[in-house]
Amino acid sequence: LQQDGDKFLVAQARYTWMASKAAKFYATSNPPLAAQYKASAAVGFAFLQKFWGGSTSGFSMMVDRNGANRRNNGKEGFTGYGNSFGMYAAAAYYAAAGDSNALTMATNTFTYLDTYFYDSTYGGYYITTSDKRKETNTNVHILEALVELYSDMPTNHSLRSTVGSRLSQLISLYHDRAIHCPASNDCFVYPMMNQNWTASS
């Protein structure tokens, strides 16, 4: 509410995703409420687009309250993580509203992540374009965004097979490499891993 308050991609995307899912949830049982949520999601998606910098820069993590002054540096540079949320929200909004612009944004984000963050050697996604480690927080949110995109996109979409392949691979990597169960009912996931998914911390 502060006049100089910046806006954060992850928050904007979560709110847009939530309103989109609520619109679908109430579509049959409470159409007036669903319409309110759909309208909220439309406002959220309209502003979300202000974070988008194009196919070679993806979503920025921060903008000012008017949607200008996009930036993605320093502490705000975890762009694999941030872009996952943009993809997640755009896909959900497409499913709720049928807005083809949202599907385009979601698939453009997937292509951006696949081009600049996907590790074709070991699988999974880098933290940033320069930090090749595997961070659980980054990859788990990309995982949920891939689930959302795969579920929402048309079955005949040209990218659906690739999205499904990345999703299957990431689930397998988590199961086989990231999750460790040294004792019965005592499992954990490494917060940070090397590029090849071996433990870093």
C-alpha positions in Angstrom: 0.0 0.0 0.0 3.0 2.3 0.2 3.1 4.8 -2.7 6.6 3.7 -3.6 6.0 0.0 -3.1 7.6 -2.3 -5.7 5.9 -5.4 -7.0 7.4 -8.8 -6.8 6.9 -11.4 -9.6 6.4 -14.3 -7.3 3.6 -12.6 -5.3 1.9 -11.3 -8.5 2.0 -14.8 -10.0 0.7 -16.6 -6.9 -2.2 -14.2 -6.6 -3.0 -14.6 -10.3 -2.8 -18.4 -10.1 -5.0 -18.5 -7.0 -7.7 -16.4 -8.5 -7.6 -18.5 -11.7 -7.9 -21.7 -9.8 -10.7 -20.3 -7.7 -12.6 -19.2 -10.9 -12.4 -22.8 -12.2 -13.3 -24.3 -8.8 -16.5 -22.3 -8.4 -17.5 -22.3 -12.1 -20.4 -24.7 -11.5 -21.3 -24.4 -7.9 -21.2 -20.6 -7.7 -21.0 -18.8 -11.1 -21.2 -15.3 -9.7 -18.3 -15.9 -7.4 -16.4 -17.6 -10.2 -16.9 -14.5 -12.3 -15.4 -12.3 -9.6 -12.3 -14.5 -9.3 -12.0 -14.6 -13.1 -12.1 -10.8 -13.2 -9.4 -10.7 -10.4 -7.3 -13.1 -12.4 -7.6 -11.0 -15.5 -6.3 -7.9 -13.6 -3.5 -10.0 -12.2 -2.5 -11.4 -15.6 -2.6 -8.0 -17.2 -0.1 -6.7 -14.7 1.9 -9.9 -14.8 2.7 -9.1 -18.5 4.6 -6.0 -17.4 7.3 -8.3 -15.8 7.9 -10.0 -19.2 11.1 -8.8 -20.9 10.9 -10.9 -24.0 12.2 -14.3 -25.3 15.8 -13.6 -24.3 15.3 -12.1 -20.9 12.1 -13.7 -19.6 10.3 -12.4 -16.5 12.1 -9.9 -14.3 11.7 -10.4 -10.5 10.8 -6.8 -9.7 9.0 -3.8 -11.2 7.8 -0.6 -9.7 4.2 -0.1 -8.7 3.3 1.0 -12.2 5.0 -2.0 -13.8 8.0 -0.1 -15.1 11.7 -0.2 -14.1 12.0 -4.0 -14.6 15.1 -5.4 -12.9 16.7 -8.7 -12.3 20.0 -8.3 -10.6 21.7 -9.0 -7.3 19.5 -10.8 -4.8 16.7 -10.6 -7.4 18.7 -12.6 -9.9 17.2 -16.1 -9.2 15.4 -16.0 -12.5 14.8 -19.7 -13.0 12.8 -19.6 -9.8 10.9 -16.4 -10.8 10.1 -17.5 -14.3 8.6 -20.7 -13.0 6.0 -18.7 -11.2 5.2 -16.6 -14.3 4.7 -19.8 -16.3 2.6 -21.3 -13.5 0.2 -18.3 -13.3 -0.1 -17.8 -17.1 -1.0 -21.5 -17.7 -3.6 -21.4 -14.9 -5.1 -18.2 -16.2 -5.3 -19.7 -19.7 -7.2 -22.7 -18.2 -9.6 -20.4 -16.4 -10.2 -17.8 -19.1 -9.3 -19.4 -22.4 -7.1 -16.4 -23.1 -4.7 -17.4 -25.9 -2.3 -14.7 -24.9 -1.9 -16.5 -21.5 -1.1 -19.8 -23.2 1.4 -18.0 -25.5 3.1 -16.4 -22.4 3.2 -19.7 -20.6 4.8 -21.6 -23.6 7.2 -18.7 -24.3 8.3 -18.9 -20.7 8.8 -22.7 -21.0 10.9 -22.1 -24.1 12.9 -19.4 -22.3 13.6 -21.8 -19.4 14.4 -24.6 -21.7 16.8 -22.5 -23.7 18.7 -20.8 -20.9 18.2 -22.9 -17.7 17.6 -26.5 -18.7 20.6 -28.8 -18.2 20.8 -31.1 -21.2 23.6 -33.1 -19.7 22.3 -33.9 -16.2 18.7 -32.8 -16.4 16.8 -30.3 -14.3 17.3 -26.6 -14.2 20.1 -24.2 -13.1 19.6 -21.6 -10.5 20.7 -18.8 -12.9 22.3 -18.8 -16.3 25.7 -18.5 -14.6 25.1 -20.7 -11.5 24.8 -24.2 -12.7 24.0 -25.8 -9.4 20.7 -27.5 -8.7 18.7 -25.8 -6.0 15.7 -27.6 -4.6 13.7 -24.4 -4.3 14.2 -23.6 -8.0 13.5 -27.1 -9.3 10.5 -27.8 -7.1 8.8 -24.7 -8.3 9.7 -25.4 -11.9 8.2 -28.9 -11.3 4.9 -27.5 -10.1 4.8 -25.1 -13.0 5.4 -27.9 -15.5 2.6 -29.9 -13.9 0.3 -26.8 -14.4 1.4 -26.2 -17.9 1.1 -29.8 -19.0 -2.3 -30.1 -17.4 -3.7 -27.0 -19.0 -2.3 -26.9 -22.5 -4.2 -28.4 -25.4 -3.3 -32.1 -26.0 -2.4 -31.3 -29.6 0.0 -28.4 -28.7 3.4 -28.7 -30.4 5.3 -28.3 -27.2 3.2 -30.7 -25.0 5.4 -33.7 -25.6 8.5 -31.7 -24.7 6.8 -30.3 -21.5 5.8 -33.9 -20.6 9.3 -35.1 -21.1 10.9 -32.4 -18.9 8.2 -33.1 -16.3 8.8 -36.8 -16.2 12.6 -36.4 -16.1 12.4 -33.9 -13.2 10.1 -36.2 -11.2 12.6 -39.1 -11.7 15.5 -36.9 -10.7 13.9 -35.9 -7.5 13.0 -39.5 -6.7 16.4 -40.9 -7.6 18.9 -38.2 -6.8 17.5 -35.4 -4.6 15.4 -37.3 -2.0 17.3 -39.3 0.5 15.9 -41.7 3.1 18.7 -42.8 5.4 16.2 -44.4 7.8 12.7 -45.6 7.6 10.2 -42.7 7.5 13.1 -40.2 7.8 13.6 -38.6 4.4 14.9 -35.3 3.3 15.8 -33.3 0.1 19.2 -31.6 -0.2 18.6 -27.9 -0.4 21.6 -27.4 -2.8 23.2 -29.8 -5.2 26.0 -29.7 -7.7 25.3 -29.6 -11.4 25.2 -33.4 -11.5 22.7 -33.7 -8.6 25.3 -34.8 -6.0 25.0 -33.3 -2.6 26.4 -29.8 -2.2 25.0 -29.0 1.3 
